[in-house]
Amino acid sequence: MIKKLVMICLVAFIAMIGSFHVSDSVSRAELFKDFSVKDEKELAKEFEILVKARLPIIEDPVIKLYVQSVVERILKVVPPQPFNFETNVIYSPVLNAFATPGGYVCVFSGLLINIEDEDSLAGILSHEIAHVTQRHIASRIDRSKYLSIGTLAAVVGALLAGGGDTSGALLAGSMATSSAAMLSYGREDESDADKFGLQYMLKAGYNPQGMAKAFQVLQSKSLGARADFPTYLSTHPNINARIATVNSFVRGLKSSQKDIKTDNTHFIRAKALAVAYYADMRFADNYFSSKKTAYDYMGLGIVARKRNQIKQAKDYLQKAVELAPQDFLMNRELGRFYFDVGEFSSAKVYLEKALSLNPRDYMAVFFHARLLDSENHVLEAEREYQKVLKYAPEDGEILNFYGRVLGRQGKEFDGYLQLALAEIYKNNEGRAISWLKRADSLAVSSGQKEQLKKAQTILAERKKYWK
């Protein structure tokens, strides 16, 4: 776990325990005793709220469900845990992943973009999951009985004082203080996570060499970076020795275990989409220009569209479909392009083809819903938006379109409520309050009042982490 994660952990932990009233005459260090599984679950929930209140989450199912599938594959071989793991992908160039006490797992898009295969991703995730199963942070919190809430608050305040963009303000900073260092991972924890992570990888059918490969890639990416470049390895000491330990472990395996071949089909798909939409465009140009696969033409088309090079984008995306006519993603991206440029008849052809190939591609469902919405097929659009919201219930963009299609049908309370939730999940307090007031003026039934109360609770939970 890196320094930047510890800061998030401290913020969430302080927020969680800050709700308890303790007399000034009572030692506040008492609150750190017996950090239980129940406490871990509550902390994981606070982490989730904090991350979603501060950082953009990637909801594209090609990326999110892929990363989630790797986590789930590892968890199948992990001893039973007392909590449910949740996985999200964060849009950030940071080369990082983390898993908090209580099982909240996050992978940054920068990590997915820079590693080379699924074994490498599994290596990082197995390591982070091992931190959870071995209760490393939870144990450190439990042992830190001498720390006061005031001390921790001061540490967090100093770390967050830098301002700047969301990822930088939240994830960068010095952990020089002894209090913060107490809650970071030491070499023993890291070695422990490597050891258990390698075992999890092997049992899950991954090539354990992937862990060393991931460390090597991340180490090379950090060379020559700025001093404050928040790489995954920034607090992972003696990385060369750890790589050597992994390689030694692999050498001791049977040939059948060390020669495992992992199918990278889904990794290549997810990485291509992540590079196209979330990487620096110069990086994407280099990545896609060296090969001539359908994914490369798709990626070049997406990047050209981002540059508003419409004809070039169209040519690339059409070429991608020509090379892989039965690939739902190629059809989806061409349909999405046609929708964006207002060629709705062509958009319909390719979006419907994508959905026939993969009905669970909720991004295609979303654009199909918007197509129906634009054609004033409001009932059909409403049903399609509802399908997407079952997959991504906290996506502000989807909720915004859903609220508006409800309003056009005269369902004013429901429409305003969804618009309020959209702004809450976009972390826009002013507009959220405005829409909630309109919904409140229309709330009549007990059910409506209960829905309104729930939305207000969600707003309050998020608001405490907004700047």
VOGUFI-690299 format. One record per residue (C-alpha): x, z, y. Coordinates in nm, 4 decimals, padded with zeros to 6 digits, m for minus. Layout:
<atoms>
        u        w        v
        X        Z        Y
...
</atoms>
This chain:
<atoms>
        u        w        v
  00.0000  00.0000  00.0000
  00.1488 m00.0947  00.3311
  00.1732  00.0976  00.6571
 m00.1070 m00.0973  00.8118
 m00.3424  00.0024  00.5315
 m00.2535  00.3674  00.5764
 m00.3652  00.3440  00.9361
 m00.7018  00.2084  00.8252
 m00.7186  00.4850  00.5662
 m00.6521  00.7496  00.8285
 m00.9141  00.6100  01.0650
 m01.1754  00.6011  00.7912
 m01.0789  00.9420  00.6581
 m01.0965  01.1049  01.0000
 m01.4319  00.9422  01.0662
 m01.5622  01.0719  00.7352
 m01.4499  01.4319  00.7786
 m01.5196  01.4314  01.1514
 m01.8899  01.4765  01.0857
 m01.8360  01.8311  00.9534
 m01.8525  02.1194  01.1989
 m01.5670  02.3666  01.1632
 m01.5090  02.6683  01.3796
 m01.1938  02.6544  01.5894
 m01.0936  02.9830  01.4350
 m01.0916  02.8280  01.0873
 m00.7902  02.6304  00.9698
 m00.8941  02.2657  00.9678
 m00.6411  02.1966  00.6961
 m00.8921  02.3558  00.4607
 m01.0920  02.0335  00.4767
 m00.8212  01.8524  00.2810
 m00.8551  02.0659 m00.0302
 m00.9906  01.9242 m00.3542
 m01.0209  01.5584 m00.2595
 m01.2710  01.4647 m00.5305
 m01.3999  01.1413 m00.6826
 m01.7095  01.1859 m00.4684
 m01.4842  01.2006 m00.1620
 m01.3093  00.8828 m00.2769
 m01.6422  00.7028 m00.3000
 m01.7360  00.8134  00.0496
 m01.3957  00.7087  00.1792
 m01.4318  00.3654  00.0184
 m01.7667  00.3253  00.1938
 m01.6092  00.4183  00.5269
 m01.3315  00.1684  00.4633
 m01.5886 m00.1016  00.4030
 m01.7707 m00.0266  00.7272
 m01.4459 m00.0060  00.9225
 m01.3027 m00.3321  00.7904
 m01.6266 m00.5218  00.8469
 m01.6578 m00.3751  01.1960
 m01.3083 m00.4884  01.2929
 m01.2076 m00.7883  01.0818
 m01.3689 m01.1242  00.9948
 m01.4796 m01.1550  00.6315
 m01.4669 m01.4904  00.4505
 m01.7959 m01.5517  00.2703
 m01.7347 m01.8991  00.1274
 m01.8130 m01.8506 m00.2445
 m01.5358 m02.0865 m00.3536
 m01.2869 m01.8371 m00.2083
 m01.4662 m01.5043 m00.2308
 m01.6087 m01.5401 m00.5818
 m01.2762 m01.6723 m00.7078
 m01.0808 m01.3687 m00.5838
 m01.3583 m01.1445 m00.7125
 m01.3329 m01.3073 m01.0564
 m00.9606 m01.2240 m01.0764
 m01.0316 m00.8621 m00.9821
 m01.3098 m00.8409 m01.2417
 m01.0865 m00.9895 m01.5121
 m00.8278 m00.7187 m01.4461
 m01.0889 m00.4435 m01.4319
 m01.2147 m00.5357 m01.7789
 m00.8891 m00.4034 m01.9273
 m00.8573 m00.1014 m01.6967
 m00.9732  00.2358 m01.8324
 m01.3303  00.3205 m01.7197
 m01.3393  00.4237 m01.3555
 m01.5887  00.6608 m01.1897
 m01.6709  00.4161 m00.9103
 m01.7615  00.0519 m00.8590
 m01.5005 m00.1831 m00.7159
 m01.5967 m00.4193 m00.4347
 m01.3906 m00.7211 m00.3314
 m01.3675 m00.9030  00.0013
 m01.1392 m01.1637  00.1545
 m01.0278 m01.1108  00.5146
 m00.9500 m01.3978  00.7495
 m00.6023 m01.3078  00.8714
 m00.2547 m01.4654  00.8500
 m00.1160 m01.1323  00.7272
  00.0459 m01.1541  00.3829
 m00.1339 m00.8586  00.2356
 m00.3811 m00.7144 m00.0095
 m00.4953 m00.3580 m00.0632
 m00.7253 m00.1434 m00.2745
 m00.8426  00.1865 m00.1293
 m00.9340  00.5110 m00.3009
 m01.2801  00.4495 m00.4404
 m01.2085  00.0857 m00.5240
 m01.2553 m00.1185 m00.2063
 m01.0343 m00.4261 m00.2611
 m00.9333 m00.6678  00.0143
 m00.7183 m00.9791  00.0034
 m00.6017 m01.1409  00.3263
 m00.6270 m01.5188  00.3516
 m00.2580 m01.5280  00.4476
 m00.1688 m01.4016  00.1007
 m00.3837 m01.6566 m00.0804
 m00.2429 m01.9373  00.1339
  00.1206 m01.8504  00.0634
  00.1384 m01.7583 m00.3054
  00.1794 m02.0247 m00.5720
 m00.0542 m01.9532 m00.8629
 m00.3143 m01.7226 m01.0147
 m00.0540 m01.5151 m01.1996
  00.0968 m01.4235 m00.8614
 m00.2419 m01.3211 m00.7233
 m00.3139 m01.1226 m01.0386
  00.0236 m00.9508 m01.0013
 m00.0545 m00.8292 m00.6501
 m00.4098 m00.7271 m00.7406
 m00.3030 m00.5483 m01.0596
 m00.0485 m00.3518 m00.8575
 m00.3079 m00.2528 m00.5969
 m00.5729 m00.1656 m00.8556
 m00.3141  00.0568 m01.0264
 m00.2796  00.2530 m00.7013
 m00.6528  00.3267 m00.7315
 m00.6594  00.4112 m01.1016
 m00.3599  00.6430 m01.0607
 m00.5215  00.8004 m00.7500
 m00.2032  00.7759 m00.5445
 m00.3521  00.8019 m00.1954
 m00.6200  01.0447 m00.3155
 m00.3509  01.2700 m00.4612
 m00.1479  01.2587 m00.1417
 m00.4500  01.3507  00.0667
 m00.5226  01.6341 m00.1748
 m00.1632  01.7599 m00.1503
 m00.1494  01.7322  00.2300
 m00.3175  02.0683  00.2870
 m00.0918  02.1563  00.5756
 m00.2076  01.8576  00.7808
 m00.4661  01.9254  01.0487
 m00.7362  01.6898  01.1620
 m00.5925  01.7109  01.5106
 m00.2533  01.5929  01.3871
 m00.4046  01.3016  01.2012
 m00.6216  01.2100  01.4974
 m00.3152  01.1977  01.7198
 m00.1349  00.9719  01.4733
 m00.4280  00.7337  01.4561
 m00.4786  00.7375  01.8300
 m00.1174  00.6363  01.8863
 m00.1395  00.3612  01.6307
 m00.4566  00.2135  01.7763
 m00.3453  00.2361  02.1360
 m00.1724 m00.0997  02.1303
 m00.4850 m00.3093  02.1801
 m00.4571 m00.6845  02.1311
 m00.6375 m00.8986  01.8804
 m00.8351 m00.7398  01.5970
 m00.5783 m00.7868  01.3238
 m00.2861 m00.6849  01.5402
 m00.4541 m00.3813  01.6926
 m00.5788 m00.2586  01.3598
 m00.2966 m00.3530  01.1300
  00.0259 m00.3221  01.3277
  00.2184 m00.0194  01.4383
  00.4900  00.2299  01.3540
  00.4332  00.4982  01.0902
  00.7340  00.7020  01.1954
  00.5560  01.0362  01.2080
  00.5935  01.2664  00.9115
  00.2181  01.3187  00.8889
  00.1460  00.9499  00.8466
  00.4404  00.9053  00.6140
  00.2966  01.1759  00.3919
 m00.0043  00.9552  00.3275
  00.1931  00.6359  00.2661
  00.3204  00.5308 m00.0740
  00.6684  00.6356 m00.1803
  00.8954  00.4742 m00.4352
  00.7529  00.6776 m00.7186
  00.4004  00.5571 m00.6397
  00.5172  00.1964 m00.6079
  00.7065  00.2080 m00.9372
  00.4030  00.3660 m01.1006
  00.1762  00.0913 m00.9652
  00.4191 m00.1771 m01.0816
  00.4324 m00.0257 m01.4320
  00.0576  00.0086 m01.4773
 m00.0064 m00.3203 m01.2977
  00.2175 m00.5053 m01.5440
  00.0270 m00.3511 m01.8333
 m00.3061 m00.4523 m01.6796
 m00.1809 m00.8090 m01.6282
 m00.0669 m00.8402 m01.9868
 m00.3911 m00.7023 m02.1298
 m00.5928 m00.9332 m01.9023
 m00.4060 m01.2367 m02.0373
 m00.1926 m01.3076 m01.7320
  00.1767 m01.3858 m01.7367
  00.3404 m01.0655 m01.6040
  00.6155 m01.2751 m01.4470
  00.3547 m01.3463 m01.1793
  00.4202 m01.0072 m01.0206
  00.7888 m01.0879 m00.9664
  00.6994 m01.4370 m00.8415
  00.4609 m01.2889 m00.5868
  00.7211 m01.0410 m00.4644
  00.9799 m01.3196 m00.4342
  00.7458 m01.5429 m00.2323
  00.6469 m01.2622  00.0003
  01.0065 m01.1528  00.0422
  01.1129 m01.5046  00.1376
  00.8243 m01.5369  00.3846
  00.9265 m01.2157  00.5567
  01.2867 m01.3271  00.6136
  01.3422 m01.4180  00.9760
  01.0003 m01.2919  01.0771
  00.9414 m01.0786  01.3857
  01.0247 m00.7121  01.3500
  00.6552 m00.6270  01.3659
  00.5462 m00.9025  01.1293
  00.2979 m00.7174  00.9083
  00.3995 m00.8443  00.5641
  00.2912 m00.6908  00.2383
  00.6505 m00.5840  00.1676
  00.7014 m00.3919  00.4910
  00.6832 m00.0552  00.3167
  00.7681 m00.1624 m00.0359
  01.1257 m00.0314 m00.0606
  01.4069 m00.1733 m00.2710
  01.2156 m00.4881 m00.3564
  01.5107 m00.6539 m00.5291
  01.5324 m00.3654 m00.7740
  01.1602 m00.3890 m00.8375
  01.1816 m00.7616 m00.9036
  01.4657 m00.6913 m01.1460
  01.2540 m00.4243 m01.3199
  00.9657 m00.6696 m01.3640
  01.2021 m00.9342 m01.5018
  01.3486 m00.6780 m01.7422
  00.9975 m00.5896 m01.8607
  00.9223 m00.9555 m01.9234
  01.2457 m01.0093 m02.1174
  01.1412 m00.7350 m02.3566
  00.8133 m00.9056 m02.4457
  00.7384 m01.1283 m02.7396
  00.7685 m01.5018 m02.6750
  00.3898 m01.5422 m02.7008
  00.3442 m01.2855 m02.4226
  00.6081 m01.4132 m02.1837
  00.5037 m01.7771 m02.2275
  00.1376 m01.7288 m02.1309
  00.0008 m02.0362 m01.9521
 m00.2682 m01.9570 m01.6958
 m00.5281 m02.2151 m01.5944
 m00.4810 m02.2590 m01.2188
 m00.7797 m02.4886 m01.1622
 m00.9846 m02.2345 m00.9682
 m00.6803 m02.1021 m00.7826
 m00.5917 m02.4532 m00.6616
 m00.9501 m02.5073 m00.5438
 m00.9698 m02.1758 m00.3575
 m00.6246 m02.2143 m00.2029
 m00.6953 m02.5710 m00.0869
 m01.0111 m02.4564  00.0908
 m00.8329 m02.1532  00.2397
 m00.5465 m02.3680  00.3697
 m00.7870 m02.6264  00.5147
 m01.0060 m02.3796  00.7037
 m00.7883 m02.0742  00.7650
 m00.4216 m02.1781  00.7801
 m00.2287 m02.3031  01.0801
 m00.3039 m02.6753  01.1111
  00.0629 m02.7731  01.0988
  00.1007 m02.5751  00.7781
 m00.2093 m02.7499  00.6413
 m00.0722 m03.0928  00.7356
  00.2445 m03.0243  00.5386
  00.0594 m02.8763  00.2446
 m00.1825 m03.1655  00.1998
  00.0402 m03.4571  00.2978
  00.2851 m03.4269  00.0099
  00.0310 m03.5091 m00.2637
 m00.2573 m03.7513 m00.3105
 m00.5217 m03.5568 m00.5027
 m00.8878 m03.5179 m00.4113
 m00.8075 m03.1705 m00.2780
 m00.5431 m03.3145 m00.0478
 m00.7793 m03.5716  00.0997
 m01.0471 m03.3045  00.1349
 m00.8005 m03.0782  00.3158
 m00.6794 m03.3560  00.5447
 m01.0413 m03.4407  00.6233
 m01.1280 m03.0827  00.7157
 m00.8203 m03.0538  00.9380
 m00.8977 m03.3884  01.1058
 m01.2526 m03.2657  01.1726
 m01.1123 m02.9494  01.3316
 m00.9094 m03.1763  01.5608
 m01.2263 m03.3764  01.6345
 m01.0754 m03.6893  01.4760
 m01.4131 m03.7995  01.3440
 m01.3330 m04.1392  01.1901
 m01.0165 m04.0136  01.0241
 m01.1990 m03.7098  00.8879
 m01.4743 m03.9282  00.7473
 m01.2256 m04.1601  00.5764
 m01.0353 m03.8714  00.4170
 m01.3485 m03.6928  00.2936
 m01.4963 m04.0128  00.1520
 m01.1682 m04.0737 m00.0306
 m01.1892 m03.7223 m00.1781
 m01.5355 m03.7979 m00.3167
 m01.4172 m04.1325 m00.4529
 m01.1394 m03.9570 m00.6426
 m01.3649 m03.6760 m00.7723
 m01.7272 m03.7943 m00.7567
 m01.8497 m03.5160 m00.9861
 m01.6762 m03.2334 m00.8015
 m01.9328 m03.0244 m00.6149
 m01.6815 m02.9168 m00.3506
 m01.5878 m03.2711 m00.2475
 m01.9569 m03.3599 m00.2145
 m02.0326 m03.0404 m00.0284
 m01.7571 m03.0909  00.2267
 m01.8568 m03.4528  00.2906
 m02.2211 m03.3441  00.3271
 m02.1157 m03.0648  00.5611
 m01.9183 m03.3136  00.7701
 m02.2148 m03.5495  00.7982
 m02.4387 m03.2590  00.9021
 m02.1903 m03.1494  01.1698
 m02.1761 m03.4977  01.3226
 m02.5542 m03.5422  01.3096
 m02.5780 m03.8011  01.0293
 m02.8537 m03.6112  00.8495
 m02.9577 m03.8766  00.5979
 m02.6042 m03.9004  00.4630
 m02.5707 m03.5210  00.4747
 m02.8776 m03.4885  00.2555
 m02.7354 m03.7231 m00.0090
 m02.4097 m03.5345 m00.0518
 m02.5447 m03.1817 m00.0112
 m02.8099 m03.2447 m00.2743
 m02.5466 m03.3961 m00.5019
 m02.3309 m03.0859 m00.4530
 m02.6234 m02.8594 m00.5381
 m02.7091 m03.0594 m00.8490
 m02.3510 m03.0040 m00.9653
 m02.3362 m02.6364 m00.8654
 m02.6621 m02.4644 m00.7604
 m02.4667 m02.1407 m00.6941
 m02.2561 m02.2916 m00.4179
 m02.4198 m02.0902 m00.1424
 m02.2319 m02.2721  00.1310
 m02.4016 m02.5932  00.0200
 m02.7334 m02.4054  00.0039
 m02.6774 m02.2831  00.3593
 m02.6144 m02.6303  00.5006
 m02.9060 m02.7678  00.3015
 m03.1237 m02.4963  00.4567
 m03.0018 m02.5942  00.8030
 m03.0812 m02.9567  00.7233
 m03.4369 m02.8619  00.6248
 m03.4585 m02.6428  00.9349
 m03.3526 m02.9310  01.1608
 m03.6249 m03.1459  01.0061
 m03.8795 m02.8685  01.0776
 m03.9421 m02.7931  00.7092
 m03.9562 m02.4253  00.7994
 m04.1006 m02.2843  00.4775
 m03.8455 m02.4647  00.2608
 m03.5671 m02.3629  00.4998
 m03.6816 m01.9994  00.4877
 m03.6608 m01.9974  00.1074
 m03.3139 m02.1529  00.1133
 m03.1862 m01.9011  00.3703
 m03.3197 m01.6211  00.1507
 m03.1177 m01.7541 m00.1442
 m02.8002 m01.7460  00.0645
 m02.8712 m01.3966  00.1967
 m02.8914 m01.2619 m00.1583
 m02.5282 m01.3671 m00.1871
 m02.4139 m01.2806  00.1678
 m02.6613 m01.0270  00.3137
 m02.4316 m00.9347  00.6032
 m02.3408 m01.2814  00.7291
 m02.4373 m01.2920  01.0963
 m02.4555 m01.6713  01.1165
 m02.6999 m01.6956  00.8271
 m02.9122 m01.4106  00.9602
 m02.9281 m01.5788  01.2997
 m03.0701 m01.9017  01.1574
 m03.3006 m01.7065  00.9262
 m03.4373 m01.4988  01.2141
 m03.5078 m01.8069  01.4198
 m03.6895 m01.9872  01.1404
 m03.9051 m01.6766  01.0910
 m03.9836 m01.6692  01.4630
 m04.0921 m02.0335  01.4558
 m04.3505 m01.9355  01.1955
 m04.4922 m01.6611  01.4191
 m04.3285 m01.3775  01.2202
 m04.2031 m01.2168  01.5392
 m04.1099 m00.8691  01.4167
 m03.9206 m01.0058  01.1164
 m03.7524 m01.2670  01.3323
 m03.6303 m01.0210  01.5945
 m03.5149 m00.7781  01.3256
 m03.3039 m01.0454  01.1563
 m03.1589 m01.1508  01.4920
 m03.0679 m00.7865  01.5576
 m02.8970 m00.7578  01.2184
 m02.7131 m01.0830  01.2879
 m02.5635 m00.9360  01.6053
 m02.4822 m00.6046  01.4351
 m02.2865 m00.7883  01.1657
 m02.1215 m01.0006  01.4350
 m02.0230 m00.6692  01.5985
 m02.2079 m00.7514  01.9229
 m02.3629 m00.4238  02.0377
 m02.5371 m00.5415  02.3545
 m02.7270 m00.8277  02.1932
 m02.8064 m00.6167  01.8867
 m02.9695 m00.3488  02.1023
 m03.1644 m00.6127  02.2942
 m03.3128 m00.7627  01.9762
 m03.3831 m00.4168  01.8309
 m03.5838 m00.3274  02.1403
 m03.7970 m00.6382  02.0932
 m03.8491 m00.5575  01.7261
 m03.9349 m00.1984  01.8162
 m04.2086 m00.3157  02.0540
 m04.3689 m00.5062  01.7645
 m04.3245 m00.2488  01.4861
 m04.6712 m00.1340  01.3765
 m04.6756 m00.0651  01.0043
 m04.4816  00.2129  00.8336
 m04.2825 m00.0537  00.6486
 m04.1769 m00.2193  00.9723
 m04.0773  00.1144  01.1253
 m03.8705  00.1948  00.8167
 m03.6920 m00.1419  00.8394
 m03.6222 m00.0796  01.2070
 m03.4826  00.2669  01.1328
 m03.2536  00.1220  00.8662
 m03.1200 m00.1387  01.1113
 m03.0582  00.1330  01.3717
 m02.8640  00.3335  01.1114
 m02.6479  00.0306  01.0307
 m02.5803 m00.0139  01.4028
 m02.4760  00.3501  01.4373
 m02.2424  00.3230  01.1358
 m02.0664  00.0202  01.2775
 m02.0675  00.1284  01.6398
 m01.8303  00.4193  01.5775
 m01.5559  00.1704  01.4886
 m01.6108 m00.0742  01.7741
 m01.3715 m00.0583  02.0674
</atoms>
